[in-house]
Amino acid sequence: MPADDSTTVRLRLIDTELADPWAEFHQVLDTRRTETDVFFEGVVPDGLTDDERRTVRQALAGMLWSKQYYYLDVER
């Protein structure tokens, strides 16, 4: 890909075959964004500036991602 160019890669992980897997792509993406916004509204503390809210959201997102990757078995 040339410098200063861009491309979009769409990936959909699903366990069934669909006739047109991209038919509802934007609808599903918008739904997931809304769900994420609702989740973080309940987690990020009130009284923060917009910049602070974005920083906390990014930090928590990173923690959630790595929690999925670095599984800790407490009972073990």
N, C-alpha and C positions, 0 to 999 in steps of 0.2 A: 504494500500500500504506500503510495507516495506521501512525502512529508506534507503536513497541514491538510490532510485528507481525513475523512472519517467514514466509518461503516457501522452498521447495526447488526448485532448477532442476537437472534431469538432462540431461546432454548426452552423447551417445554418437556418436563419429565412427567410421564404419565404411564400407568400400567395397562392401559387399554388402547386399542387402535381407533383413531377417529378418522372419519371421512375427510374432514377439513380441520386439522388441528389449530389453524390460525384464525378460524372464523370468529372466535370470541376473545382473541388475544388482548385487545385493548380494554374490553370490558372486565376481564379477569384481572388485568394489571391495575386498573382503576379501583376495583374492589379491594385488592390486596393493599394498595396505598392507603385507602380509607381505613381499613382494619388496623394498619400500622399506626396511623395518626391517632385513632381512638385509643389504642394500647398505650402509646407514649403520653397522651394527655393525662391518663390515670397514674402514670409512673413518675413523670417529671414534676418536681415540686413547684408550687405556685410562687409568685413573687419574683420570678427571674425575668431578666430582659430577654428579648428575642434571641440575641446572640448567645446568652448563657443557656437558654433552652436548647438551641441547636447543638451547643457543645456537649451538654449533658446527654442529649439524645444520641449523638454520635458515640460518646463514650459507652453508654449502656448498650447500644447496638453491637459495638465491638466485644463487650463482655458476653452478651448473649451468643454471639457467633462463636467465640472461643469456648464457651461452656458446652456448646454442641460438639466441638471438636475434641476438647480435653475432658472426657467423661471421668468423673470421680465416683468410685464405688465406695461410699462411706462405710457400709456394713463390712466390707472386705478389709 
